[in-house]
């Protein structure tokens, strides 16, 4: 579980740099919302990471192993690229910012491939629910660095210092990589590049059948669509509502910490008792309802209590939903092809965040914040409907432990 803490933190930090710190930085430098919305397209590596995931499944570094070697390389590279971002000026260096941010996204997606594989190989099926909840908690806590501490620092220090301080928080993950042990290679793991590319897809389709495989993939795409869109422009939304960067850093972000921790830990314990299927139903309902807090906030004056309440409810709902969803994805993978199958499923889940979220700035400017969040709530429902087929309420799942 302690390893899951470090894995979650290391995975979440670079993503939240791209999702919260960079948009807040650009908005404070008077970049318009349409450009910031389109900026999310640099996150395409999260959508397409399954294309190079077989390389990470197949090839290993002799001095650290198949997982730890790739973990160390990506983490050190992320520390460097995040540090360099703040030295650029949005007014004159936008192309360089886009290029460096895209490289950061590629390295972050590559780190996620190997961290997800390591976590799946570390946890037994019986530990997936709680282990995933711990991971999601640490993932969310990592978001407080670029989304809270960094924004507070930005009110007192220049942006280059802010990005360097943010990048240094990659060091705990690097330390973890140096200390943990390499997991055992499962029987039947790919020994050639061809087997690493072909066999994971053949195994998944053969196990589920074409129809069920398509339904599972549709569910993975849709389950997080609503809340992903709702949080795409969170920092610009708070700024437009009249809150200062310090208020966003100290109130908006920290208000989500304890509900997220509570929801993640209690959700993980509930999953032990409820099972992943029922957790997807219950936590998904809370996740969808939490979006309405933003809709209400958009109609109120700049009130700190209302801001804290909306953020807290969102953190609880999305934290619960993410824990159950990530545990479902992990359960769906075959340990022989962990990196490739996990990358395929999480890539599909990232499509809304990278492609559809690019339209959020345009949508907000045409329909306003209230209708935007009502739309996000409606888009959370199709994924819930597919639960009838992918995670029936009373279905008993036979795991590799049983």
C-alpha positions in Angstrom: 0.0 0.0 0.0 2.9 2.4 0.7 4.3 1.7 -2.7 0.9 2.5 -4.2 1.1 5.9 -2.4 4.3 6.8 -4.2 3.1 5.4 -7.5 -0.1 7.5 -7.4 1.8 10.7 -6.5 4.4 10.2 -9.2 1.7 9.5 -11.8 -0.5 12.4 -10.9 2.0 15.2 -10.6 2.9 15.7 -14.3 -0.7 15.3 -15.4 -1.9 17.9 -13.0 0.9 20.2 -14.1 -0.7 20.0 -17.6 -4.3 20.1 -16.4 -4.2 22.9 -13.8 -0.9 24.7 -13.5 -0.3 25.3 -17.2 -3.9 26.5 -18.0 -3.7 28.8 -14.9 -0.3 30.1 -16.0 -1.6 30.8 -19.5 -4.8 32.4 -18.3 -2.9 34.7 -15.9 -0.8 35.8 -19.0 -4.1 36.7 -20.8 -4.2 33.8 -23.2 -7.9 33.4 -24.3 -10.1 30.4 -23.4 -10.3 29.0 -26.9 -6.5 28.7 -27.1 -6.3 27.2 -23.6 -9.1 24.7 -24.5 -7.2 23.7 -27.7 -4.0 23.4 -25.6 -5.5 20.2 -24.1 -4.7 18.5 -27.5 -1.0 18.2 -26.4 -2.3 15.4 -24.1 -2.7 13.1 -27.1 0.0 10.8 -25.8 -2.3 9.7 -23.0 -4.7 8.5 -25.8 -2.2 6.8 -28.0 0.2 5.4 -25.4 -1.0 1.8 -26.3 1.0 2.2 -29.5 4.4 2.1 -27.8 3.4 0.2 -24.6 4.5 -3.2 -26.2 8.0 -1.8 -26.2 7.9 -1.4 -22.5 6.4 -4.8 -22.1 9.1 -6.4 -24.3 12.3 -4.7 -23.5 14.1 -4.4 -20.2 17.1 -2.7 -18.8 19.7 -5.2 -17.5 20.7 -3.1 -14.5 17.2 -2.4 -13.1 14.7 -4.7 -14.8 11.7 -4.3 -17.1 9.6 -2.0 -14.9 12.1 -0.1 -12.7 14.4 0.9 -15.6 11.6 2.6 -17.5 10.3 4.1 -14.3 13.6 5.8 -13.5 14.2 7.1 -17.0 10.7 8.7 -17.4 10.8 10.2 -13.9 14.1 11.9 -14.3 13.1 13.2 -17.8 9.9 14.6 -16.3 11.8 16.5 -13.6 13.8 18.2 -16.4 10.9 19.1 -18.8 8.7 20.5 -16.0 11.6 22.7 -14.8 12.2 24.1 -18.3 8.5 25.0 -18.9 8.5 28.0 -16.6 11.4 29.7 -18.4 9.3 30.3 -21.5 7.0 33.3 -22.2 3.5 32.7 -23.4 3.5 36.0 -25.4 6.5 35.0 -27.5 7.3 31.3 -27.0 3.9 29.6 -27.5 5.3 27.1 -30.0 8.1 26.1 -27.6 5.6 25.9 -24.8 3.4 23.6 -26.8 6.4 21.4 -27.9 7.8 21.1 -24.3 4.3 20.4 -22.9 3.7 17.7 -25.5 7.1 16.1 -24.6 6.0 16.3 -20.9 2.7 14.6 -21.8 4.6 11.8 -23.8 6.9 11.2 -20.9 4.1 11.2 -18.4 2.0 8.8 -20.5 5.1 6.5 -20.7 5.6 6.6 -17.0 1.9 5.7 -16.5 2.3 2.7 -18.7 5.0 1.2 -16.5 3.5 2.4 -13.2 0.1 0.9 -14.1 1.8 -2.4 -15.0 3.9 -2.4 -11.9 0.9 -1.8 -9.7 -1.1 -4.6 -11.4 1.8 -7.0 -10.9 2.2 -5.9 -7.3 -1.4 -6.3 -6.2 -3.4 -9.5 -6.1 -7.1 -9.4 -7.2 -8.2 -9.3 -3.6 -6.0 -6.2 -3.0 -7.1 -4.3 -6.2 -9.9 -2.4 -4.6 -8.0 -1.0 -1.6 -4.7 -0.7 -3.4 -6.4 1.3 -6.2 -8.1 3.5 -3.7 -4.8 4.3 -2.0 -3.3 5.0 -5.5 -6.1 7.3 -6.4 -5.8 9.2 -3.1 -2.1 9.8 -3.7 -2.9 10.8 -7.3 -5.3 13.4 -6.1 -3.0 14.7 -3.4 -0.3 15.1 -6.1 -2.7 17.5 -7.8 -2.5 19.8 -4.8 1.1 20.6 -5.7 0.6 22.2 -9.2 -3.0 23.2 -8.3 -2.5 24.7 -4.9 1.1 25.2 -3.8 2.3 26.3 -7.2 -0.5 28.8 -7.6 0.2 30.3 -4.2 3.9 30.6 -5.0 3.0 32.3 -8.3 1.6 35.3 -6.4 5.0 35.8 -4.8 7.7 34.4 -7.1 8.3 34.4 -10.9 7.0 31.5 -12.9 10.5 29.9 -13.6 10.9 29.4 -9.8 7.4 28.1 -9.5 7.9 25.4 -12.2 11.3 24.4 -10.7 9.8 23.9 -7.3 6.9 21.9 -8.8 9.3 19.7 -10.7 11.3 18.8 -7.6 8.3 16.9 -6.3 9.2 14.2 -8.8 12.0 13.2 -6.4 9.9 11.0 -4.1 8.9 8.9 -7.1 12.6 8.6 -8.1 13.5 7.5 -4.6 10.8 4.9 -4.6 12.0 3.5 -7.9 15.5 3.1 -6.5 14.3 1.3 -3.4 11.5 -1.1 -4.5 12.1 -4.6 -5.9 11.4 -5.6 -9.5 8.3 -7.8 -9.8 8.6 -11.3 -11.0 8.0 -11.8 -14.7 4.7 -13.8 -15.1 4.6 -17.0 -17.0 3.8 -16.5 -20.7 5.1 -12.9 -20.7 6.0 -11.8 -24.3 9.5 -12.8 -25.4 9.4 -11.1 -28.8 8.2 -7.8 -30.1 5.6 -9.4 -32.3 4.1 -11.3 -29.4 4.1 -8.1 -27.3 2.1 -6.3 -30.0 -0.3 -9.0 -31.2 -1.1 -11.3 -28.3 -2.5 -8.8 -25.8 -5.3 -7.8 -28.3 -5.9 -11.4 -29.3 -6.2 -12.5 -25.7 -8.7 -9.8 -24.7 -11.0 -10.3 -27.7 -10.8 -14.1 -27.3 -11.6 -13.9 -23.6 -14.5 -11.5 -24.0 -15.8 -12.1 -27.5 -16.2 -9.3 -30.1 -19.6 -8.0 -28.8 -18.7 -7.9 -25.1 -15.2 -6.5 -25.9 -16.9 -3.6 -27.8 -19.3 -2.9 -24.9 -16.4 -2.9 -22.4 -14.4 -0.5 -24.5 -17.5 1.8 -24.9 -18.0 1.8 -21.2 -14.3 2.7 -20.5 -14.7 5.6 -23.0 -18.0 6.9 -21.5 -17.8 6.3 -17.7 -15.6 9.3 -17.0 -16.7 11.5 -19.8 -18.9 13.9 -17.8 -16.6 14.6 -14.9 -13.5 14.8 -17.2 -15.2 17.6 -19.2 -16.4 19.3 -16.0 -12.9 19.7 -14.7 -11.1 20.5 -18.0 -11.3 24.3 -17.4 -11.6 24.3 -13.6 -8.8 26.8 -12.9 -10.0 29.3 -15.6 -13.6 28.8 -14.3 -12.6 29.8 -10.7 -10.7 32.8 -12.1 -13.7 33.9 -14.1 -15.9 33.5 -11.0 -13.8 36.2 -9.4 -11.5 34.2 -7.2 -7.8 35.1 -6.9 -5.0 32.7 -7.5 -4.2 32.5 -3.8 -7.9 31.7 -3.0 -7.8 29.0 -5.7 -4.6 27.6 -4.2 -5.5 27.7 -0.5 -9.3 27.2 -0.6 -10.4 25.6 -3.8 -7.7 23.0 -4.0 -7.3 22.2 -0.3 -11.1 21.9 0.2 -10.9 18.8 -2.0 -8.1 17.1 0.0 -10.0 15.6 3.0 -13.2 14.6 1.1 -10.9 13.0 -1.5 -8.9 11.1 1.2 -12.0 10.1 3.0 -13.8 9.0 -0.2 -10.8 7.1 -1.4 -10.1 5.2 1.8 -13.7 4.5 2.6 -14.4 3.7 -1.0 -11.5 1.2 -1.0 -12.9 -0.5 2.2 -16.4 -0.5 0.7 -15.1 -2.2 -2.4 -13.7 -5.0 -0.3 -17.2 -5.6 1.0 -19.3 -4.5 -2.0 -17.1 -5.7 -4.8 -16.0 -3.7 -7.8 -19.3 -4.1 -9.7 -21.6 -2.6 -7.1 -19.0 0.1 -6.3 -19.1 1.2 -10.0 -22.9 1.7 -9.7 -22.9 3.6 -6.3 -19.8 5.6 -6.8 -20.7 6.5 -10.4 -24.0 8.0 -9.2 -22.2 10.2 -6.7 -19.7 11.1 -9.4 -22.4 12.3 -11.8 -24.2 14.3 -9.1 -21.1 16.1 -8.0 -20.9 18.0 -11.3 -24.0 19.9 -10.3 -22.0 21.6 -7.6 -20.2 23.6 -10.3 -23.4 24.5 -12.0 -24.7 26.0 -8.7 -21.4 27.7 -8.1 -21.6 29.5 -11.5 -24.9 31.2 -10.4 -23.6 32.5 -7.0 -21.4 35.5 -6.2 -17.7 34.8 -5.4 -18.3 33.0 -2.0 -15.5 31.1 -0.4 -17.8 28.7 1.4 -19.7 27.8 -1.8 -16.4 27.3 -3.6 -15.1 25.0 -0.9 -18.4 23.0 -0.8 -18.5 22.5 -4.6 -14.9 21.4 -4.7 -15.3 19.1 -1.7 -18.3 17.4 -3.2 -16.5 17.0 -6.6 -13.5 15.5 -4.9 -15.6 13.0 -3.0 -17.6 12.0 -6.1 -14.8 11.8 -8.6 -12.5 10.2 -6.1 -14.9 7.4 -5.5 -15.7 6.9 -9.2 -12.1 6.9 -10.2 -11.2 4.3 -7.5 -13.8 1.9 -8.7 -13.2 2.6 -12.4 -9.4 2.1 -12.1 -9.9 -1.1 -10.2 -12.3 -2.3 -12.9 -9.6 -1.6 -15.6 -7.0 -3.5 -13.6 -9.2 -6.5 -13.1 -9.9 -6.6 -16.9 -6.2 -7.0 -17.7 -4.3 -10.2 -18.1 -1.1 -10.3 -15.9 0.9 -11.6 -18.9 0.2 -8.5 -20.9 -0.2 -5.9 -18.2 1.5 -2.9 -19.7 -0.1 -3.2 -23.2 -3.7 -4.0 -22.1 -3.6 -1.5 -19.3 -2.3 1.2 -21.7 -5.0 0.3 -24.2 -7.8 0.7 -21.7 -6.5 3.8 -20.0 -5.7 5.4 -23.4 -9.4 4.9 -24.3 -10.4 6.5 -21.0 -8.2 9.4 -21.7 -9.8 10.3 -25.1 -12.4 12.6 -23.5 -9.7 14.4 -21.6 -7.5 15.0 -24.7 -9.8 15.2 -27.7 -13.3 16.1 -26.5 -12.0 18.5 -23.8 -10.4 20.6 -26.5 -13.9 21.8 -27.4 -14.7 22.9 -23.8 -13.5 26.5 -24.3 -15.6 26.9 -27.4 -18.6 25.3 -25.7 -18.4 27.6 -22.7 -18.0 30.8 -24.8 -21.2 29.8 -26.7 -23.5 28.5 -23.9 -22.0 29.8 -20.7 -20.8 28.1 -17.6 -24.2 27.0 -16.2 -25.4 25.1 -19.4 -21.9 23.7 -19.8 -22.0 21.9 -16.4 -25.6 20.7 -17.0 -24.3 19.2 -20.3 -21.5 17.5 -18.4 -24.0 16.0 -16.0 -26.0 14.6 -18.9 -22.9 13.1 -20.5 -22.1 11.2 -17.3 -25.3 9.1 -17.8 -24.5 6.8 -20.8 -21.6 5.2 -19.1 -23.9 4.3 -16.1 -26.4 2.7 -18.5 -23.6 0.4 -19.9 -23.1 -1.0 -16.4 -26.0 -3.4 -17.0 -23.7 -5.3 -19.4 -20.2 -4.8 -18.2 -20.7 -4.9 -14.4 -24.1 -6.4 -13.4 -25.0 -5.6 -9.8 -25.3 -9.3 -8.6 -22.6 -10.9 -10.9 -20.0 -12.9 -9.0 -16.5 -12.4 -10.4 -14.1 -15.3 -10.3 -10.6 -13.8 -9.8 -7.1 -15.3 -10.2 -7.0 -15.6 -6.3 -10.1 -17.9 -6.2 
